[in-house]
Amino acid sequence: MEFNKVNKITGELLSEIFSKITPQYDKFPKDRHMFGSAITPNGLVNEYETILQDCSKLYLIKGSPGTGKSTLIETIFKTAQRYGLDTEVFHCAFDPRKLDALYIPHLQIGVLNVSPPIKFDASKIDSNPKIIDLDQHVNLKIMSTYETEIKNADKRFWASIHRAVDYINKAKKLHDDMEKYYIPAMDFEAINARREETLQRILNYANK
């Protein structure tokens, strides 16, 4: 990976996003950390079309594993923090240490990793998103040396994902069968009362 060129792209991107923003230090910026995707009994799903629906500008990051997609998103996130901007940060469901997406409400800007397994139709939100393809800065001569190993690793990865989904699906079916024994014994009025109480507590936290 030619990270000197990635650093150049990162600098240009930060300038494009933040050059007209005046930093504010009146309050410490809030950052909400969430998941926008999941590995479920029905397969790999994400809700980014809903999460990013209020964006006026989208930045879509593409690239093979190890090209720096998550690092680039994290750099934009840290810069937004330094400017005093609130952020919504979305972690990778497969590896929560990595970031898949960022939304900056004040700027109405979204940054999203659109490499597999994430599927995303940007046209519903931004007809002209900016696409950053980090694979353009991979040394293809070196990569070609490991072409067989890379293909094998990719095949093993997807086989593992499909196997995991299958196990989760079987667990869900077993859970549904077990629920049949509990449902007749449940006090649903008490559960509804506790749900309303919990919802009110959450809304009170949000108002703070």
Secondary structure as a PSIPRED ss2 file (coil, helix, strand):
# PSIPRED VFORMAT (PSIPRED V4.0)

   1 M C   1.000  0.000  0.000
   2 E C   1.000  0.000  0.000
   3 F H   0.000  1.000  0.000
   4 N H   0.000  1.000  0.000
   5 K H   0.000  1.000  0.000
   6 V H   0.000  1.000  0.000
   7 N H   0.000  1.000  0.000
   8 K H   0.000  1.000  0.000
   9 I H   0.000  1.000  0.000
  10 T H   0.000  1.000  0.000
  11 G H   0.000  1.000  0.000
  12 E H   0.000  1.000  0.000
  13 L H   0.000  1.000  0.000
  14 L H   0.000  1.000  0.000
  15 S H   0.000  1.000  0.000
  16 E H   0.000  1.000  0.000
  17 I H   0.000  1.000  0.000
  18 F H   0.000  1.000  0.000
  19 S C   1.000  0.000  0.000
  20 K C   1.000  0.000  0.000
  21 I C   1.000  0.000  0.000
  22 T C   1.000  0.000  0.000
  23 P C   1.000  0.000  0.000
  24 Q C   1.000  0.000  0.000
  25 Y C   1.000  0.000  0.000
  26 D C   1.000  0.000  0.000
  27 K C   1.000  0.000  0.000
  28 F C   1.000  0.000  0.000
  29 P C   1.000  0.000  0.000
  30 K C   1.000  0.000  0.000
  31 D E   0.000  0.000  1.000
  32 R E   0.000  0.000  1.000
  33 H E   0.000  0.000  1.000
  34 M E   0.000  0.000  1.000
  35 F E   0.000  0.000  1.000
  36 G C   1.000  0.000  0.000
  37 S E   0.000  0.000  1.000
  38 A E   0.000  0.000  1.000
  39 I E   0.000  0.000  1.000
  40 T E   0.000  0.000  1.000
  41 P C   1.000  0.000  0.000
  42 N C   1.000  0.000  0.000
  43 G E   0.000  0.000  1.000
  44 L E   0.000  0.000  1.000
  45 V E   0.000  0.000  1.000
  46 N E   0.000  0.000  1.000
  47 E C   1.000  0.000  0.000
  48 Y H   0.000  1.000  0.000
  49 E H   0.000  1.000  0.000
  50 T H   0.000  1.000  0.000
  51 I H   0.000  1.000  0.000
  52 L C   1.000  0.000  0.000
  53 Q C   1.000  0.000  0.000
  54 D C   1.000  0.000  0.000
  55 C C   1.000  0.000  0.000
  56 S C   1.000  0.000  0.000
  57 K E   0.000  0.000  1.000
  58 L E   0.000  0.000  1.000
  59 Y E   0.000  0.000  1.000
  60 L E   0.000  0.000  1.000
  61 I E   0.000  0.000  1.000
  62 K E   0.000  0.000  1.000
  63 G C   1.000  0.000  0.000
  64 S C   1.000  0.000  0.000
  65 P C   1.000  0.000  0.000
  66 G C   1.000  0.000  0.000
  67 T C   1.000  0.000  0.000
  68 G C   1.000  0.000  0.000
  69 K H   0.000  1.000  0.000
  70 S H   0.000  1.000  0.000
  71 T H   0.000  1.000  0.000
  72 L H   0.000  1.000  0.000
  73 I H   0.000  1.000  0.000
  74 E H   0.000  1.000  0.000
  75 T H   0.000  1.000  0.000
  76 I H   0.000  1.000  0.000
  77 F H   0.000  1.000  0.000
  78 K H   0.000  1.000  0.000
  79 T H   0.000  1.000  0.000
  80 A H   0.000  1.000  0.000
  81 Q H   0.000  1.000  0.000
  82 R H   0.000  1.000  0.000
  83 Y C   1.000  0.000  0.000
  84 G C   1.000  0.000  0.000
  85 L C   1.000  0.000  0.000
  86 D C   1.000  0.000  0.000
  87 T E   0.000  0.000  1.000
  88 E E   0.000  0.000  1.000
  89 V E   0.000  0.000  1.000
  90 F E   0.000  0.000  1.000
  91 H E   0.000  0.000  1.000
  92 C C   1.000  0.000  0.000
  93 A C   1.000  0.000  0.000
  94 F C   1.000  0.000  0.000
  95 D C   1.000  0.000  0.000
  96 P C   1.000  0.000  0.000
  97 R C   1.000  0.000  0.000
  98 K C   1.000  0.000  0.000
  99 L E   0.000  0.000  1.000
 100 D E   0.000  0.000  1.000
 101 A E   0.000  0.000  1.000
 102 L E   0.000  0.000  1.000
 103 Y E   0.000  0.000  1.000
 104 I E   0.000  0.000  1.000
 105 P C   1.000  0.000  0.000
 106 H C   1.000  0.000  0.000
 107 L C   1.000  0.000  0.000
 108 Q C   1.000  0.000  0.000
 109 I E   0.000  0.000  1.000
 110 G E   0.000  0.000  1.000
 111 V E   0.000  0.000  1.000
 112 L E   0.000  0.000  1.000
 113 N E   0.000  0.000  1.000
 114 V C   1.000  0.000  0.000
 115 S C   1.000  0.000  0.000
 116 P C   1.000  0.000  0.000
 117 P C   1.000  0.000  0.000
 118 I C   1.000  0.000  0.000
 119 K C   1.000  0.000  0.000
 120 F C   1.000  0.000  0.000
 121 D C   1.000  0.000  0.000
 122 A H   0.000  1.000  0.000
 123 S H   0.000  1.000  0.000
 124 K H   0.000  1.000  0.000
 125 I C   1.000  0.000  0.000
 126 D C   1.000  0.000  0.000
 127 S C   1.000  0.000  0.000
 128 N C   1.000  0.000  0.000
 129 P C   1.000  0.000  0.000
 130 K E   0.000  0.000  1.000
 131 I E   0.000  0.000  1.000
 132 I E   0.000  0.000  1.000
 133 D E   0.000  0.000  1.000
 134 L H   0.000  1.000  0.000
 135 D H   0.000  1.000  0.000
 136 Q H   0.000  1.000  0.000
 137 H H   0.000  1.000  0.000
 138 V C   1.000  0.000  0.000
 139 N C   1.000  0.000  0.000
 140 L H   0.000  1.000  0.000
 141 K H   0.000  1.000  0.000
 142 I H   0.000  1.000  0.000
 143 M H   0.000  1.000  0.000
 144 S H   0.000  1.000  0.000
 145 T H   0.000  1.000  0.000
 146 Y C   1.000  0.000  0.000
 147 E H   0.000  1.000  0.000
 148 T H   0.000  1.000  0.000
 149 E H   0.000  1.000  0.000
 150 I H   0.000  1.000  0.000
 151 K H   0.000  1.000  0.000
 152 N H   0.000  1.000  0.000
 153 A H   0.000  1.000  0.000
 154 D H   0.000  1.000  0.000
 155 K H   0.000  1.000  0.000
 156 R H   0.000  1.000  0.000
 157 F H   0.000  1.000  0.000
 158 W H   0.000  1.000  0.000
 159 A H   0.000  1.000  0.000
 160 S H   0.000  1.000  0.000
 161 I H   0.000  1.000  0.000
 162 H H   0.000  1.000  0.000
 163 R H   0.000  1.000  0.000
 164 A H   0.000  1.000  0.000
 165 V H   0.000  1.000  0.000
 166 D H   0.000  1.000  0.000
 167 Y H   0.000  1.000  0.000
 168 I H   0.000  1.000  0.000
 169 N H   0.000  1.000  0.000
 170 K H   0.000  1.000  0.000
 171 A H   0.000  1.000  0.000
 172 K H   0.000  1.000  0.000
 173 K H   0.000  1.000  0.000
 174 L H   0.000  1.000  0.000
 175 H H   0.000  1.000  0.000
 176 D H   0.000  1.000  0.000
 177 D H   0.000  1.000  0.000
 178 M H   0.000  1.000  0.000
 179 E H   0.000  1.000  0.000
 180 K H   0.000  1.000  0.000
 181 Y H   0.000  1.000  0.000
 182 Y H   0.000  1.000  0.000
 183 I H   0.000  1.000  0.000
 184 P H   0.000  1.000  0.000
 185 A H   0.000  1.000  0.000
 186 M C   1.000  0.000  0.000
 187 D C   1.000  0.000  0.000
 188 F H   0.000  1.000  0.000
 189 E H   0.000  1.000  0.000
 190 A H   0.000  1.000  0.000
 191 I H   0.000  1.000  0.000
 192 N H   0.000  1.000  0.000
 193 A H   0.000  1.000  0.000
 194 R H   0.000  1.000  0.000
 195 R H   0.000  1.000  0.000
 196 E H   0.000  1.000  0.000
 197 E H   0.000  1.000  0.000
 198 T H   0.000  1.000  0.000
 199 L H   0.000  1.000  0.000
 200 Q H   0.000  1.000  0.000
 201 R H   0.000  1.000  0.000
 202 I H   0.000  1.000  0.000
 203 L H   0.000  1.000  0.000
 204 N H   0.000  1.000  0.000
 205 Y H   0.000  1.000  0.000
 206 A H   0.000  1.000  0.000
 207 N H   0.000  1.000  0.000
 208 K C   1.000  0.000  0.000
